[in-house]
Amino acid sequence: MIRRVGVSMALLASLMVGVASPAEARELNPYQLRALYRLYVTATYKAQTGDWAGALKDFQAAANLAPRSAEILLQLARAYYHTSQIKQAERYAHLALEADSSASEAYVILGEIALAAEDAAAADSYFSQRLRWEPNDDQTRLRLGFLREEAGDLEGVVEVLTDFPPQRRGAATAHYHRGLALVRLGRYDEAISAFRTVVNLVPDHTDSYRFLALLEEQQGRDEEALEDWGTVLNLDPNNIQALRHRIDLLLERNRVKKAREDLLRLSRLTAGDSGGVDPDALLYQYAMEEGNYGAAARALLRVARKKNAGETTFLQAALLASRGEGDTEIVIEALEGAYRVSGKEALGHLAAR
């Protein structure tokens, strides 16, 4: 039951926007104005509670009293749309705009109709016109961004989402998709800024940290990448991609202890519990698969020393080290190890050289 209400002059004024002339507005007597007001309020309440069929009936009655009211024409378009009467919704949206060009919510209705008809270009045009009138319509801005993303218009995505206010609802989503578009455009510094905005808004946004780490690696900012891969693993301890990338970065910096810890974790995730497997043996295998011969040589040398391996294992480590860059010391240590276990003087002389 709708409570008895008085007539709001401001609302009545808004309902009269779009009438042909002041004289036409004066044709309604006070009783008709009150009836118009009540119909509008009742219809709006029904729409808010999901009774679109009831709302449509009341808006139609209101339109009989004020057939050129832009506001009532707009609400009729909404009611027709929500009752799946698409042709009528489209007609009344256009009528609302003819009555008042600033009735820009009509563009949203027309955009949704165009999308349903798979007319992406028309939908883009309608949503863009809505934003020209209402630049703070965040939902339409997101809608347009997603539409352009699906259409492959990456520059368009960046254009519409760049200035999305961080304090507004949907900001993290907007800047994440802006970041994705910037990555595809090869604008990596801007993409890093976009993803950094996301994690400032949503500190547990794993995907944004993952993109940050990948981009920082690509730019040679390895310490930052290590930190961000660490955050990914804190949020998602079983993330194999993060483990692999962090292992690679640790090996490049010869941080063997941490690399071995990560390799054990990786082994458990990919091949079950590693049990008593030597982490240096895992490190050797992983480095060989990655073509990192220097890291493989260092890992194999540690394995050879721990297991009192024979001459062949030490020589293999020396050969691997010789294929790496800047691993002369490892070559010498491996040759010395081969000399100690074999007693061959030729190896001793070679190590000394």
C-alpha positions in Angstrom: 0.0 0.0 0.0 1.4 3.4 -1.0 1.1 6.0 1.7 -0.8 9.2 1.0 1.6 11.7 -0.3 1.6 15.4 -1.1 2.5 16.7 -4.5 6.2 17.5 -5.1 6.4 20.6 -7.3 10.0 19.7 -8.2 8.9 16.2 -9.4 5.9 17.7 -11.3 8.3 20.1 -13.0 10.5 17.2 -14.1 7.5 15.4 -15.4 6.6 18.4 -17.5 10.0 18.5 -19.3 9.5 17.9 -23.0 5.9 19.0 -23.3 5.2 21.0 -26.4 4.5 24.3 -24.7 3.8 25.9 -21.3 0.2 26.1 -22.5 0.0 22.3 -22.9 1.3 21.9 -19.3 -1.4 24.3 -18.1 -4.1 22.1 -19.6 -3.8 19.7 -16.7 -6.1 20.8 -13.8 -4.9 20.3 -10.2 -6.8 16.9 -9.9 -5.0 15.6 -13.0 -1.7 16.9 -11.8 -2.2 15.0 -8.5 -3.3 11.9 -10.4 -0.1 12.2 -12.6 2.0 12.5 -9.6 0.5 9.5 -7.8 0.7 7.3 -10.9 4.4 8.2 -11.4 5.2 7.5 -7.7 3.3 4.2 -7.7 4.8 3.1 -11.0 8.3 3.9 -9.7 7.8 1.9 -6.5 6.6 -1.1 -8.6 9.6 -0.9 -10.8 11.9 -0.7 -7.8 10.3 -3.9 -6.4 10.5 -5.8 -9.7 6.9 -5.5 -10.7 7.6 -4.2 -14.2 4.2 -5.3 -15.6 2.4 -3.2 -12.9 4.8 -0.3 -13.5 4.2 -0.4 -17.2 0.4 -0.2 -16.6 0.8 2.9 -14.4 3.3 4.6 -16.6 0.9 4.1 -19.6 -1.8 5.7 -17.6 0.6 8.6 -16.7 1.4 9.0 -20.4 -2.2 9.5 -21.2 -2.1 12.5 -19.0 1.3 13.8 -20.2 2.0 12.2 -23.5 5.0 14.4 -24.3 6.7 14.2 -20.9 10.3 13.1 -21.5 10.6 11.5 -18.1 7.4 9.4 -18.5 8.4 8.4 -22.0 11.8 7.3 -20.7 10.2 5.3 -17.9 7.9 3.7 -20.4 10.9 2.7 -22.4 12.5 1.1 -19.3 9.2 -0.8 -18.5 8.8 -2.1 -22.0 12.5 -3.2 -22.0 12.1 -5.1 -18.7 8.9 -6.8 -19.9 10.8 -7.9 -23.1 8.8 -5.7 -25.5 11.9 -4.6 -27.3 10.4 -2.8 -30.3 8.2 -0.6 -28.0 11.2 0.0 -25.7 13.3 1.2 -28.6 10.4 3.4 -29.9 9.8 5.1 -26.5 13.6 5.6 -25.9 13.8 7.6 -29.2 10.6 9.5 -28.2 12.1 10.4 -24.9 15.2 11.8 -26.6 13.1 13.7 -29.1 11.2 15.3 -26.2 14.4 16.1 -24.3 17.9 15.4 -25.7 19.4 15.3 -22.2 17.3 12.2 -21.3 20.5 10.3 -21.7 19.4 7.1 -19.9 17.6 6.4 -23.1 21.0 5.8 -24.7 21.7 3.1 -22.2 18.4 1.3 -23.1 19.2 1.7 -26.8 22.7 0.4 -26.2 21.5 -2.7 -24.5 19.0 -3.4 -27.3 21.8 -3.0 -29.8 24.0 -5.4 -27.9 21.2 -8.0 -27.8 20.9 -7.6 -31.6 24.7 -8.1 -31.8 25.2 -4.6 -33.3 28.4 -3.7 -31.4 29.0 -0.5 -33.3 25.6 0.9 -32.5 25.9 -0.2 -28.9 29.3 1.6 -28.7 27.8 4.8 -30.2 24.8 4.8 -27.8 27.0 4.1 -24.7 29.4 6.8 -25.8 26.6 9.3 -26.1 25.4 8.5 -22.6 28.9 9.2 -21.3 29.0 12.5 -23.0 25.9 13.6 -21.0 26.8 11.6 -17.9 30.5 11.2 -17.6 30.1 9.9 -14.0 28.0 6.9 -15.1 30.5 4.3 -14.0 28.5 1.3 -14.9 28.1 2.5 -18.5 31.8 3.3 -18.6 32.6 -0.3 -17.6 30.0 -1.6 -20.0 31.6 0.3 -22.9 35.1 -0.8 -21.8 34.1 -4.5 -21.9 32.3 -4.0 -25.2 35.5 -2.6 -26.8 37.7 -5.2 -25.2 35.5 -7.9 -26.8 35.7 -6.1 -30.1 39.5 -5.9 -29.9 39.5 -2.1 -29.8 42.3 -1.9 -27.3 42.9 1.8 -27.8 39.3 2.4 -27.1 39.4 0.3 -23.9 42.3 2.5 -22.6 40.5 5.7 -23.7 37.3 4.9 -21.8 38.8 3.4 -18.6 41.9 5.5 -18.0 40.2 8.2 -15.9 38.0 5.8 -13.9 38.1 7.3 -10.4 39.9 5.0 -8.0 37.5 5.7 -5.1 34.5 4.6 -7.1 32.9 1.2 -7.2 34.2 -0.9 -10.0 37.6 0.9 -10.1 39.7 -2.2 -9.6 37.9 -4.0 -12.4 38.3 -1.0 -14.7 42.0 -0.6 -14.1 42.6 -4.3 -14.4 41.1 -4.4 -17.8 42.9 -1.2 -18.8 46.1 -3.0 -17.8 45.3 -6.0 -19.9 44.7 -3.7 -22.9 48.0 -1.9 -22.3 49.9 -5.2 -22.2 48.5 -6.2 -25.5 49.4 -2.8 -26.9 53.0 -3.2 -25.7 52.7 -0.1 -23.4 54.3 -1.9 -20.4 55.1 1.1 -18.2 51.5 2.2 -18.3 50.3 -1.4 -17.8 52.5 -1.6 -14.6 50.9 1.6 -13.4 47.4 0.2 -14.0 48.1 -3.1 -12.2 49.7 -1.2 -9.3 46.5 0.8 -9.0 44.5 -2.4 -8.8 46.7 -4.0 -6.0 46.5 -0.7 -4.1 42.7 -1.0 -4.2 42.5 -4.8 -3.8 45.7 -6.1 -1.9 44.8 -9.7 -2.6 44.4 -9.4 -6.4 46.6 -12.3 -7.4 46.3 -11.8 -11.1 47.5 -8.2 -11.0 50.6 -9.2 -9.0 51.3 -11.9 -11.5 51.1 -9.4 -14.4 53.3 -7.0 -12.4 56.0 -9.7 -11.9 55.9 -10.8 -15.6 56.2 -7.2 -16.8 59.0 -6.4 -14.3 60.9 -9.4 -15.5 60.5 -8.3 -19.1 61.9 -4.9 -18.2 64.8 -6.4 -16.2 63.4 -5.1 -12.8 64.2 -8.5 -11.2 64.2 -7.5 -7.6 60.7 -6.0 -8.0 59.6 -9.1 -9.9 61.0 -11.4 -7.1 59.0 -9.4 -4.6 55.8 -9.6 -6.6 56.2 -13.3 -7.3 56.6 -13.7 -3.6 53.3 -12.0 -3.0 51.6 -14.2 -5.6 52.9 -17.3 -3.7 51.7 -15.8 -0.4 48.3 -15.5 -1.9 48.4 -18.7 -3.9 51.0 -21.1 -2.5 50.4 -23.7 -5.2 51.0 -21.3 -8.1 53.4 -23.3 -10.3 54.0 -20.4 -12.7 55.1 -18.2 -9.8 57.4 -20.9 -8.5 59.1 -21.5 -11.8 59.7 -17.8 -12.4 61.0 -17.2 -9.0 63.4 -20.2 -9.2 64.7 -18.8 -12.5 65.3 -15.4 -11.0 67.0 -16.9 -7.9 69.3 -19.1 -10.0 70.3 -16.1 -12.0 71.4 -14.4 -8.8 73.0 -17.6 -7.4 70.6 -17.6 -4.4 70.9 -21.4 -4.2 69.3 -22.0 -0.8 66.1 -20.3 -1.6 66.0 -21.8 -5.1 66.3 -25.3 -3.6 63.4 -24.6 -1.2 61.2 -23.6 -4.1 62.3 -26.6 -6.2 61.2 -28.9 -3.4 57.9 -27.2 -3.3 57.6 -27.4 -7.1 58.5 -31.1 -7.0 55.8 -31.8 -4.5 53.2 -30.0 -6.5 54.1 -31.6 -9.9 55.2 -35.1 -8.9 54.0 -35.8 -5.4 56.1 -35.7 -2.2 59.8 -35.5 -3.0 60.6 -37.6 0.1 64.4 -38.0 0.4 65.2 -36.6 -3.0 68.4 -34.4 -3.0 67.3 -30.8 -3.7 70.5 -30.2 -5.6 69.7 -33.1 -7.9 66.3 -31.5 -8.5 68.1 -28.2 -9.1 70.4 -29.8 -11.6 67.5 -31.4 -13.5 65.5 -28.2 -13.5 68.5 -26.1 -14.7 69.2 -28.5 -17.5 65.6 -28.4 -18.7 65.8 -24.6 -18.7 69.2 -24.5 -20.5 70.9 -22.8 -17.6 74.2 -24.6 -17.8 76.0 -22.6 -15.2 73.4 -23.3 -12.6 73.3 -27.0 -13.7 77.1 -27.2 -13.2 77.0 -25.7 -9.7 74.2 -28.0 -8.7 75.9 -31.1 -10.1 79.2 -30.2 -8.4 77.4 -30.0 -5.0 75.8 -33.4 -5.7 79.2 -34.9 -6.7 80.8 -33.6 -3.5 78.0 -34.9 -1.2 77.9 -38.3 -2.8 81.6 -38.8 -3.2 81.0 -39.3 -6.9 83.5 -40.5 -9.4 85.7 -38.7 -11.9 82.9 -38.7 -14.6 80.4 -36.7 -12.6 83.0 -34.0 -11.8 84.1 -33.9 -15.4 80.5 -33.5 -16.5 80.2 -30.5 -14.1 83.3 -29.0 -15.6 82.0 -29.4 -19.1 78.7 -27.8 -18.2 80.4 -24.9 -16.5 82.5 -24.3 -19.6 79.3 -23.8 -21.6 78.0 -21.2 -19.1 79.0 -17.6 -18.9 81.5 -16.5 -16.3 81.8 -19.9 -14.6 85.6 -20.4 -14.8 85.8 -20.9 -11.0 83.3 -23.8 -11.3 85.3 -25.4 -14.1 88.5 -25.3 -11.9 86.7 -26.7 -8.8 85.2 -29.5 -10.8 88.5 -30.4 -12.4 90.1 -30.4 -9.0 87.4 -32.7 -7.7 88.0 -35.1 -10.7 91.8 -35.0 -9.9 91.2 -35.8 -6.2 89.0 -38.9 -6.9 91.0 -40.2 -9.8 94.6 -39.2 -9.0 95.2 -38.4 -12.6 98.0 -35.9 -12.8 96.8 -34.6 -16.2 93.6 -33.4 -14.5 95.6 -31.7 -11.8 97.7 -29.9 -14.4 94.6 -28.9 -16.3 93.0 -27.5 -13.1 96.2 -25.6 -12.3 96.2 -24.0 -15.7 
